[in-house]
């Protein structure tokens, strides 16, 4: 398993290395070019010096005096060489330093122009040559062209480049290492929240803490919220299964005791009692299975459901069930509300509430669905459902009762008193709430609020 810290550090070091390599190449090229330009300027100055000491000789020629301004021109093998030629390239003079050496000064430039090139001196040595062509006017008015040329060994130039490269590589290597160290420290500091969240997840797995703590940066806040939502969802689901099994076992004790007493009695079996107890057991099992099967609030990976699609399906189904009552079931959507949770849970909530409204209404049922603002939930967008009917409504003292298992507003209307209890259980699993009020249609209004989950 690779380390995110090491991966980022390796990528950053490779990027820095490539950047420094390009920088070194650019600086090296710039230094070499600057060095050559500097040598050209120096050689040009040496030509000016030779021009200053040149004297007119016999036969319209120039003479360079033996007392040269640059001492190196007087010593063979000194690394500095010079010569003077006429316009045709015939050599008139060359410096004593050129004895035993043959320098290629290149082609003759035109009058008033310079020519510079790198040339070889012997097999290995390299020199930089610089030539300048002039016209010299003699006392009798005659004008003749001459070419002054100088050459200087490049050994000192290359030695200087070598020292520059060595120093530059040393400084850049040190800078690279310092920047890598700084990046390592920055990555360690920057990835501290990631290591913290990994440590807290391990602690949750080991039971050392209940959820992930707070104080994470904005980029990880969503991860923390989703992980806590997933943890809470799993715990709620496990709790519901345990509670449902416990409640099922407890609720079946009385009907089973009645059945046992009937079968163990010497009297004739009372089938009415048996039927009542079997029916009661069926209701208990049905309720507990629905309660345990509720998926609970949406966790990670839940795709948002189109609420309008679910409502349209239930509208058509209940319209057929209550076709004999000729009920008008109206669905109103504000925008495109979404539900972040299990499709079965939403169907169970809306189905039970609409079924209840259809049972109690006179002729009209209306359901409105809208999204909760994110500011209200501080999470994903939630859902608000309003179910209205034109029936008799719900008395305030009965509101709590009808949300309990087996609680019914009246025995005159068919039902087992399970539907609203299941709705309450499912809505509670989503950290939502169910409320009753008076409907504009004259009957009951049921308001369901479902936060959007983590």
Secondary structure, 3 states (H helix, E strand, C coil): CCCHHHHHHHHHHHHHHHHHHHHHHHHHHHHHHHHHHHHHHHHHHHHHHHHHHEEECCCCCEEECCCCCCHHHHCCCCCEEEEEEECCCCEEEECHHHCCCCECCCCCCCECCEEEEEEEECCCEEEEEEEEEEEEECCCCCEEEEEEEEEEECHHHHHHHHHHHHHHHHHHHHHHHHHHHHHHHHHHHHCHHHHHHHHHHHHHHCCCCCCCCCCCCHHHHHHHHHHHHHHHHHHHHHHHHHHHHHHHHHHHHHHHHHHHHHHHCCCCCCHHHHHHHHHHHHHHHHHHHHHHHCCCECCCCCCCEEHHHHHHHHHHHHHHHCHHHCCEEEEEEECCCEECECHHHHHHHHHHHHHHHHHHCCCEEEEEEEECCHHHHCCCCCEEEEEEECCCCCCHHHHHHHCCCCCCCCCCCCCCCCHHHHHHHHHHHCCCEEEEEECCCCCEEEEEEECCCC
